[in-house]
Amino acid sequence: MAKTRNLPGLWAGLIVVALLACAAESRGAEKLIWLLRDLAPLTVFDGPKKGQGMIDQLMPALIASMPSYEHVVLRVNKARAIQMLKDQPLACDPTLIWSSARAHSIIYSTPITGLHSNGLAIRRENQPLLEPFVHDQELDLLALLNTKTVKLGVIAQRSYGEWIDEQVSHGPQQQLFKHYGSDPLGSLLQMQRVGRVQAVLGYWPEIQSKADQVGLPKDALIFYPVKGAPKYQLIYIGCSDTEQGREAIHTINAVLANLGDNVLNTLKAQWAIPDHTEEYQESGSVVPSVIER
C-alpha cells in the first residue's frame, strides 16, 4: 500500500470505520477495544478543537487499515485504562508513553510521535512560590515538593515520564492530590482556581486546551519544564501483553510504517507552540535520544 499523504476528514473517516466495524462484527471478528481519554494535543473531546487532536485524526485511518477486527472505542479515565490493559485479552491505548513499570503488562508499538515533555503549570499570581526552584526556566520539582509549600495535582495512575514519575514518587506524598475522576485535569484546574492545589502536571497544550474548556483566561497559567526531564516524550500505542495484543501490535506497526512521517508531522504541526513549529516537527526524528531506558 502506498504511503498516505493526507488523512481522510474526521467524519468521513468515522463513517468508514463504522461500516468496517459492522462488517467485521457480522463476520464474528475479534474485538479490539480502543481506550481513549481527553488528552490534547492527542485527543480533544470538547471545545473549539474537538476531534482535532493528532490521535483523533489518526484513528480513522488506523482503524480503516485493520478491517479484520471489530473496533470498539471506549472513553475511560487513566486508572480504568491501565486496569483494562491488564485484564482484557485485546485492548489498546494510543496515547501512552513508555514506562518500565508497565512494560511487563503492556506491549508497545513503534513510536508514533514526539511531544514536548510534561511539566508544571501554576497560576500567575502564585508564581513567586516557584521562583527559588526555577533555574534557566526549568523547575527543580523534587526540591519544590520537599519544601511542602505547594500542593501538586496529578492524575491517578498516569505516567508523566520516568524522570518526573521518579521525582514525584520520592517527594512527600501528602503534597500530592491524585484525581481519579472522568475529567481529572479539568477538576484539578478548578481546584487550582480556588486554592485547593497550587500546581498541576501535564503537557502544556493539554493544560491550555483544558483551561480554555473550563473558562480560564489564556494568560492565567505559567508553565515550567521539569529540570532533568528529557525535552521530548515519545508517544506509543500500547496493547495488552497477550498473544492477541502482540499480533495487533505487529499489524499496527505495519500500518504506521505505511502512513509515513509526513502524515504524523502534519498533524503534529497543527499543535506547535508559536515560534517553535520547526522544532516541534523535528521532535519525531529524535526517537533514539528522547527517552533513556
C-alpha positions in Angstrom: 0.0 0.0 0.0 1.4 3.4 -0.9 2.2 5.9 1.8 -0.8 8.0 2.7 -0.2 11.7 2.1 -3.4 13.1 3.6 -5.7 11.6 6.3 -9.4 11.4 5.5 -11.7 14.0 7.1 -12.6 13.0 10.6 -16.3 12.4 9.9 -15.8 10.7 6.6 -13.2 8.5 8.3 -15.5 7.7 11.2 -18.3 6.7 8.7 -15.8 4.3 7.0 -14.8 2.9 10.4 -18.4 2.3 11.4 -19.1 0.4 8.2 -16.0 -1.7 8.6 -16.9 -2.4 12.2 -20.3 -3.6 11.3 -18.9 -5.8 8.6 -16.3 -7.2 11.0 -19.0 -7.8 13.6 -21.1 -9.7 11.1 -18.1 -12.0 10.4 -17.6 -12.6 14.1 -14.2 -10.8 14.0 -12.0 -10.4 17.1 -12.9 -7.4 19.2 -10.2 -4.7 19.7 -11.0 -2.2 22.4 -9.5 1.2 22.0 -9.2 3.2 25.2 -9.3 7.0 24.9 -9.4 10.0 27.2 -9.3 13.8 26.8 -5.6 14.4 26.3 -4.7 17.3 24.0 -2.8 17.5 21.7 -3.5 13.8 21.1 -7.3 13.7 21.7 -9.7 16.5 22.3 -13.3 15.7 23.5 -14.7 19.2 23.9 -14.1 22.8 23.0 -13.2 24.6 19.7 -10.7 21.9 18.7 -12.9 19.0 19.4 -11.9 16.0 17.3 -8.8 17.7 16.0 -6.2 16.0 18.2 -3.4 14.1 16.5 -4.8 10.7 17.6 -8.4 11.8 16.8 -7.3 12.3 13.2 -5.1 9.3 13.0 -7.6 6.8 14.4 -9.9 6.6 11.3 -7.0 5.8 9.0 -5.6 3.4 11.5 -8.8 1.5 12.1 -9.7 1.5 8.4 -6.4 -0.2 7.8 -7.3 -3.0 10.2 -10.6 -4.4 8.8 -10.2 -7.8 10.2 -11.0 -6.6 13.7 -14.2 -5.4 15.3 -13.2 -2.0 16.7 -14.8 -0.7 19.9 -13.9 2.8 21.1 -14.3 3.5 24.9 -13.8 6.7 26.8 -12.3 5.8 30.1 -10.1 7.5 32.7 -6.5 6.7 33.1 -6.8 4.3 36.0 -9.5 2.3 34.2 -7.5 2.2 31.0 -4.5 0.8 32.8 -6.6 -1.8 34.5 -8.3 -2.9 31.2 -4.9 -3.2 29.5 -4.1 -5.8 32.2 -7.5 -7.6 32.3 -8.6 -7.6 28.7 -7.1 -10.0 26.1 -7.1 -7.3 23.4 -7.3 -3.6 24.5 -5.1 -0.8 23.1 -4.4 2.7 24.3 -3.0 5.0 21.5 -1.7 7.8 23.9 0.9 6.0 26.1 4.4 6.9 27.0 6.8 4.0 27.7 7.2 3.0 31.3 9.4 0.3 32.7 6.8 -0.3 35.5 4.2 -1.2 32.8 6.4 -3.0 30.3 5.6 -6.4 31.8 1.9 -6.0 31.1 1.8 -3.7 28.0 3.3 -4.4 24.6 4.3 -1.1 22.8 4.2 -0.1 19.2 6.9 1.8 17.4 6.8 5.4 18.4 4.0 7.3 16.7 5.1 10.9 17.5 7.1 13.0 19.9 5.8 15.8 22.2 7.4 18.3 24.4 7.5 16.6 27.8 5.1 17.1 30.7 5.7 20.0 33.0 4.2 22.0 35.8 1.6 24.8 35.4 0.8 27.3 38.2 -1.5 30.3 38.3 0.3 33.5 37.5 -0.4 35.1 40.9 1.3 32.0 42.6 4.4 32.2 40.5 6.6 33.6 43.4 6.1 30.2 45.2 8.3 28.7 42.4 10.9 31.3 42.0 13.5 29.7 44.4 13.3 26.5 42.4 13.5 27.8 38.9 16.9 27.9 37.1 17.3 28.6 33.4 13.5 28.4 33.1 13.4 24.8 34.4 11.8 23.7 37.7 13.5 21.6 40.3 10.4 19.5 41.1 11.7 17.4 43.9 13.2 20.3 45.8 9.8 22.1 45.4 7.9 19.2 46.8 10.2 18.8 49.7 9.5 22.3 50.9 5.9 21.2 51.5 4.7 24.7 50.3 2.9 23.6 47.2 0.1 21.0 46.8 0.5 19.3 43.4 -2.4 17.9 41.4 -1.7 14.7 39.4 -3.9 12.3 37.5 -4.1 8.9 39.2 -2.3 6.0 37.5 -0.8 8.3 34.9 2.8 8.2 33.9 4.3 11.7 33.2 7.6 10.1 32.0 10.1 8.1 34.0 12.1 11.1 35.3 9.1 13.0 36.5 7.5 9.9 38.0 10.7 9.3 39.9 10.7 12.8 41.3 7.1 12.6 42.3 7.5 9.2 44.0 10.4 10.5 46.1 8.6 13.6 47.2 6.3 13.9 50.3 3.1 12.0 49.3 1.0 14.4 51.4 1.9 17.1 48.9 0.1 15.2 46.1 -3.6 15.3 45.2 -4.3 12.3 43.0 -7.5 12.6 40.9 -9.4 9.6 39.6 -12.4 11.3 38.0 -13.7 11.2 34.4 -12.3 14.7 33.8 -9.4 14.8 36.2 -7.4 17.7 34.7 -10.5 19.9 34.4 -11.3 19.2 38.0 -7.7 19.8 39.1 -7.7 23.2 37.3 -10.9 24.1 39.1 -9.3 23.1 42.4 -6.3 25.2 41.5 -8.6 28.2 40.9 -9.9 28.0 44.4 -6.6 27.2 46.0 -7.0 23.5 46.9 -4.0 22.7 44.8 -1.4 25.3 43.6 0.1 23.4 40.6 -0.8 20.7 38.2 1.3 18.4 35.9 0.6 17.8 32.3 1.5 18.6 28.7 1.3 22.4 28.0 -1.1 22.0 25.0 -3.2 19.7 27.2 -3.4 22.2 30.1 -4.1 25.1 27.7 -6.9 23.2 26.0 -8.5 22.1 29.2 -8.1 25.6 30.7 -10.0 27.0 27.7 -12.8 24.4 28.3 -13.2 25.4 31.9 -13.1 29.1 31.2 -9.7 30.1 32.4 -8.1 33.1 30.5 -5.2 32.1 28.2 -2.7 34.0 30.3 -3.9 32.8 33.7 -1.3 30.0 33.9 2.5 29.8 33.6 4.2 26.6 32.5 7.7 25.3 33.5 9.5 22.3 32.1 10.9 19.9 34.8 14.7 20.1 35.4 16.3 16.8 34.3 13.4 15.5 32.2 14.0 14.9 28.5 12.9 17.7 26.2 10.7 15.4 24.2 8.5 12.5 25.2 7.7 9.7 22.8 4.1 8.6 22.3 3.2 4.9 21.6 0.2 2.7 21.1 0.2 0.2 23.9 -1.8 -3.1 23.9 -2.5 -5.9 26.3 0.7 -8.1 26.5 -1.2 -11.2 25.3 -0.9 -13.3 22.2 -3.8 -11.2 20.7 -2.2 -7.9 21.8 1.2 -8.8 20.3 -0.4 -9.8 17.0 -2.3 -6.5 16.9 0.9 -4.5 17.6 2.5 -6.3 14.7 -0.3 -5.1 12.4 -0.3 -1.6 13.9 3.4 -1.2 13.3 2.9 -2.1 9.6 0.1 0.4 9.3 2.2 3.2 10.9 5.0 2.4 8.6 2.8 2.8 5.6 1.3 6.0 6.8 4.7 7.6 6.9 6.3 10.5 8.7 4.6 13.2 6.5 1.2 12.5 7.9 2.3 12.4 11.5 4.4 15.6 11.2 1.5 17.4 9.5 -0.8 16.5 12.4 1.8 17.5 15.0 2.5 20.9 13.4 -1.2 21.8 14.0 -0.4 21.9 17.7 3.0 23.6 17.5 3.9 26.1 20.1 4.2 29.6 18.5 7.8 30.2 17.2 8.6 26.6 17.7 6.9 25.0 14.7 10.1 23.7 13.1 11.4 22.3 16.4 8.0 20.6 17.1 8.0 18.9 13.7 11.6 17.7 14.2 10.8 16.1 17.6 9.6 12.9 16.0 13.0 12.5 14.3 15.0 12.3 17.6 13.5 9.0 18.6 16.7 7.3 20.0 17.5 10.1 22.4 14.1 11.1 23.7 13.8 8.5 26.4 16.6 7.0 28.4 15.6 3.5 29.3 
